[in-house]
Amino acid sequence: MSGFESLLQDYALDARERLDRIEQWLLTIEMLGASERTEQLARLKAELHTLKGNSGMMGLTELQQAAHAMEDIVVAAAAAPLDVAALLPAVDQFRHRLAEAGGTGADEESAGVARPDGGAPTAVATSASVRVPFAVLDPLLDQFAELVILRNRLVATIGAGRRLSARDASGPMRAAWEDTELAFEALDRALAHVQTGVMGLRLTPLESLFGSLQRIVFDVAHREGKQVKLVTEGGETPLDKALLDLAAEALGHLVRNAVVHAIELPAERMAAGKRAQGQVRVRAAARGDEVVIEVADDGAGIDAAKLATVAADRGVTTPVGAGPFDVLFESGFTTKAATDISAGRGVGLSAVRDAVRRQGGRIEVQSTVGRGSLFRLRLPLSVSIVRAMLLRVDAELYALPLPHIVESRRFVEGEDHEVNHAGVIRWRDEVIPLLDLGCHYGTANRRRRAGYVIVIEAFGRHRGLVADAILGMQEVVVRGLDPILGKPVGVSGSTVLGDGTPILILDPRTLVQVEPFVEEAA
């Protein structure tokens, strides 16, 4: 299937779903009260507006005009009764034109459901793809998450039973437990296959976003009088559906800003020895447990010194230790005046950064004056189930996601050293800082000099986490934190073990950035 055919199929599935909603609302709107009717009209207008925009994006001018005509009828209903009798046939006609445009295949058309009023049949998807509402997948994943917890509980129970049976020398008891373990292993393999399938349902290739980015670049470049080409790579990279809307919003902002603020006018580019046509490149790739999306341009770049001067003039400050371009994400910098310089990218970026951070992600910026800029988004591949190492620190248990663990080793007294009150250790010809989890979370007053060191890596940085014991590996279900707990530094969520014990899930991306120079209590 070509890229356009795939995009057309996605558009058709979305359009049919919207038409079904519009039809249902039209059939019930006359039974609503005044306030409810106003809300229903607003929903109808929004759906038709989106349908019109999507049709235009696909180049289906006739469908775009049909949706626009229906939208006009709804808009006119603000001052007069809604002409439902005119809209329902228009909805039927839109379905028919959608089928003629290739939005439904021959098999789907023949499988259409006849309408009671004799109008065009409502198509039912019977081909290779079926549109499943995301709301249906959520309960399914929640149920599977409970299965994971129960499986972990079963592992602990079987282990305890096996140890007890070892005291009984009778053959039948030993044989019974061996049969139990074999049955569990078969169940575990089956659950692993189901997990792969369920998680796969939530993953959507990023290519589904690239079509809309092409339209953004075309429209904005035409409006700005610029020549810009969008190049995309890694469209097959999967992303959790829960993060897809976030990625769409972030990429929309970054691509639009690249065209408006970074790419120069053709004459300016040629004067600088560049091609008249600028380029914006969107590249995506899965690395470990995260998806990395880069938006790069070959524009004017960002002058860090000029950016700092503009920020100072406007009274915008960044936290200590922030990078030279972090001011772009400060809400105080999102003003129209920012467009006076090529670095004026503040509009919308503050909200995007905050949304990315809430999902455990991060945005990085690189730029060279005259050569262009690169914005790098790092998003978790999945936000549901992760494989983790269980650690014990003092009397507390923690789960540390495996993809960020480079190595774990015994930690013996005298192996560590101290630099400016910070513990460090030599590891693979490199000196890395240590972080005692007990000191960090307030369960210990002094750093451990023995136990275990777990070396983690994130954003190209290494850190050694010090714990008392490593209890093994386990798949854990990621849950949100209770608001009462706030947002502890270095914690991404919580989970429940098989025995019902609640524990915190550590966030390696944050832990590698924790200040290591912590003085011990007296």
TABELPE-V302216 format. One record per residue. RES is the residue in one letter. SS is DSSP state (H for helix, E for strand, C for the rest). NEAR is the number of other C-alpha atoms within 8 Angstrom. Layout:
BEGIN
RES/SS/NEAR + RES/SS/NEAR
END
This chain:
BEGIN
M/C/4 + S/C/5 + G/H/6 + F/H/6 + E/H/8 + S/H/9 + L/H/10 + L/H/11 + Q/H/10 + D/H/8 + Y/H/10 + A/H/11 + L/H/10 + D/H/8 + A/H/9 + R/H/10 + E/H/8 + R/H/10 + L/H/10 + D/H/8 + R/H/8 + I/H/10 + E/H/10 + Q/H/8 + W/H/10 + L/H/11 + L/H/8 + T/H/8 + I/H/9 + E/H/7 + M/H/5 + L/C/8 + G/C/6 + A/H/6 + S/H/6 + E/H/8 + R/H/11 + T/H/9 + E/H/8 + Q/H/10 + L/H/10 + A/H/8 + R/H/8 + L/H/11 + K/H/11 + A/H/8 + E/H/10 + L/H/12 + H/H/11 + T/H/8 + L/H/12 + K/H/14 + G/H/9 + N/H/10 + S/H/12 + G/H/11 + M/H/9 + M/C/7 + G/C/6 + L/C/10 + T/H/8 + E/H/6 + L/H/13 + Q/H/14 + Q/H/9 + A/H/11 + A/H/13 + H/H/11 + A/H/8 + M/H/11 + E/H/11 + D/H/8 + I/H/11 + V/H/12 + V/H/8 + A/H/9 + A/C/11 + A/C/8 + A/C/5 + A/C/6 + P/C/6 + L/C/8 + D/C/8 + V/H/8 + A/H/6 + A/H/7 + L/H/11 + L/H/10 + P/H/9 + A/H/10 + V/H/10 + D/H/10 + Q/H/9 + F/H/11 + R/H/12 + H/H/9 + R/H/9 + L/H/12 + A/H/11 + E/H/8 + A/C/7 + G/C/8 + G/C/12 + T/C/13 + G/C/9 + A/H/6 + D/H/8 + E/H/13 + E/H/12 + S/H/6 + A/C/9 + G/C/10 + V/E/8 + A/C/9 + R/C/9 + P/C/5 + D/C/4 + G/C/6 + G/C/9 + A/C/10 + P/C/9 + T/E/9 + A/C/11 + V/C/9 + A/C/8 + T/C/9 + S/C/8 + A/C/4 + S/C/6 + V/C/7 + R/C/5 + V/C/6 + P/C/6 + F/H/7 + A/H/6 + V/H/8 + L/H/11 + D/H/8 + P/H/8 + L/H/9 + L/H/10 + D/H/8 + Q/H/8 + F/H/9 + A/H/10 + E/H/8 + L/H/8 + V/H/11 + I/H/13 + L/H/9 + R/H/10 + N/H/11 + R/H/11 + L/H/9 + V/H/8 + A/H/10 + T/H/8 + I/H/10 + G/H/8 + A/H/8 + G/H/9 + R/H/9 + R/H/8 + L/H/8 + S/H/11 + A/C/8 + R/C/6 + D/C/8 + A/C/8 + S/C/6 + G/H/6 + P/H/6 + M/H/10 + R/H/12 + A/H/8 + A/H/8 + W/H/11 + E/H/8 + D/H/8 + T/H/9 + E/H/9 + L/H/8 + A/H/8 + F/H/8 + E/H/8 + A/H/8 + L/H/8 + D/H/9 + R/H/8 + A/H/8 + L/H/8 + A/H/8 + H/H/8 + V/H/8 + Q/H/9 + T/H/8 + G/H/8 + V/H/10 + M/H/9 + G/H/7 + L/H/8 + R/H/11 + L/E/10 + T/E/11 + P/E/10 + L/C/14 + E/H/10 + S/H/9 + L/H/8 + F/H/10 + G/H/9 + S/H/8 + L/H/11 + Q/H/9 + R/H/9 + I/H/11 + V/H/14 + F/H/9 + D/H/8 + V/H/11 + A/H/13 + H/H/9 + R/H/7 + E/H/7 + G/C/7 + K/C/12 + Q/C/11 + V/E/13 + K/E/9 + L/E/10 + V/E/8 + T/E/9 + E/E/8 + G/C/10 + G/C/11 + E/C/7 + T/C/12 + P/E/10 + L/E/14 + D/E/12 + K/H/10 + A/H/8 + L/H/10 + L/H/11 + D/H/8 + L/H/11 + A/H/8 + A/H/9 + E/H/9 + A/H/10 + L/H/10 + G/H/10 + H/H/10 + L/H/10 + V/H/13 + R/H/11 + N/H/10 + A/H/12 + V/H/13 + V/H/10 + H/H/13 + A/H/16 + I/C/15 + E/C/11 + L/C/10 + P/H/11 + A/H/7 + E/H/8 + R/H/12 + M/H/10 + A/H/7 + A/C/6 + G/C/6 + K/C/7 + R/C/8 + A/C/10 + Q/C/9 + G/E/13 + Q/E/12 + V/E/15 + R/E/12 + V/E/12 + R/E/10 + A/E/13 + A/E/9 + A/E/11 + R/E/7 + G/C/7 + D/C/9 + E/E/11 + V/E/16 + V/E/12 + I/E/11 + E/E/12 + V/E/14 + A/E/11 + D/E/14 + D/C/13 + G/C/14 + A/C/12 + G/C/15 + I/C/12 + D/C/9 + A/H/8 + A/H/6 + K/H/7 + L/H/11 + A/H/10 + T/H/8 + V/H/8 + A/H/12 + A/H/9 + D/H/7 + R/C/7 + G/C/6 + V/C/11 + T/C/8 + T/C/8 + P/C/5 + V/C/4 + G/C/4 + A/C/7 + G/C/5 + P/C/7 + F/C/9 + D/H/10 + V/H/12 + L/H/13 + F/H/10 + E/C/14 + S/H/8 + G/H/6 + F/H/14 + T/C/14 + T/C/9 + K/H/7 + A/H/6 + A/H/12 + T/H/11 + D/H/7 + I/C/7 + S/C/11 + A/C/13 + G/C/12 + R/C/12 + G/C/14 + V/C/10 + G/C/8 + L/H/14 + S/H/13 + A/H/8 + V/H/11 + R/H/11 + D/H/8 + A/H/9 + V/H/13 + R/H/9 + R/H/7 + Q/C/9 + G/C/9 + G/C/11 + R/E/10 + I/E/10 + E/E/7 + V/E/10 + Q/E/8 + S/E/10 + T/E/10 + V/C/9 + G/C/7 + R/C/10 + G/E/15 + S/E/15 + L/E/11 + F/E/12 + R/E/11 + L/E/12 + R/E/11 + L/E/13 + P/E/11 + L/C/11 + S/C/9 + V/C/8 + S/C/7 + I/E/10 + V/E/9 + R/E/10 + A/E/12 + M/E/13 + L/E/13 + L/E/14 + R/E/13 + V/E/12 + D/C/8 + A/C/5 + E/E/7 + L/E/10 + Y/E/12 + A/E/12 + L/E/12 + P/E/14 + L/H/8 + P/H/6 + H/H/10 + I/E/11 + V/E/8 + E/E/7 + S/E/9 + R/E/7 + R/E/8 + F/E/10 + V/C/8 + E/C/7 + G/C/6 + E/C/8 + D/C/10 + H/E/8 + E/E/8 + V/E/7 + N/C/5 + H/C/8 + A/E/12 + G/E/12 + V/E/12 + I/E/12 + R/E/9 + W/E/7 + R/C/4 + D/C/5 + E/E/6 + V/E/8 + I/E/11 + P/E/12 + L/E/13 + L/E/12 + D/E/11 + L/H/10 + G/H/13 + C/H/13 + H/H/8 + Y/C/7 + G/C/7 + T/C/8 + A/C/9 + N/C/9 + R/C/7 + R/C/9 + R/C/8 + R/C/10 + A/C/9 + G/E/12 + Y/E/13 + V/E/12 + I/E/13 + V/E/12 + I/E/14 + E/E/14 + A/E/10 + F/C/5 + G/C/5 + R/E/7 + H/E/11 + R/E/13 + G/E/13 + L/E/12 + V/E/13 + A/E/16 + D/C/11 + A/E/9 + I/E/10 + L/E/8 + G/E/7 + M/E/8 + Q/E/9 + E/E/9 + V/E/13 + V/E/12 + V/C/12 + R/E/8 + G/C/7 + L/C/9 + D/C/6 + P/H/5 + I/H/4 + L/H/7 + G/C/7 + K/C/6 + P/C/6 + V/C/6 + G/C/11 + V/E/11 + S/E/10 + G/E/11 + S/E/12 + T/E/12 + V/E/12 + L/C/12 + G/C/12 + D/C/7 + G/C/6 + T/C/7 + P/E/8 + I/E/12 + L/E/12 + I/E/14 + L/E/13 + D/C/11 + P/H/13 + R/H/10 + T/H/10 + L/H/11 + V/C/12 + Q/C/6 + V/C/7 + E/C/5 + P/C/9 + F/C/7 + V/C/7 + E/C/6 + E/C/8 + A/C/5 + A/C/2
END
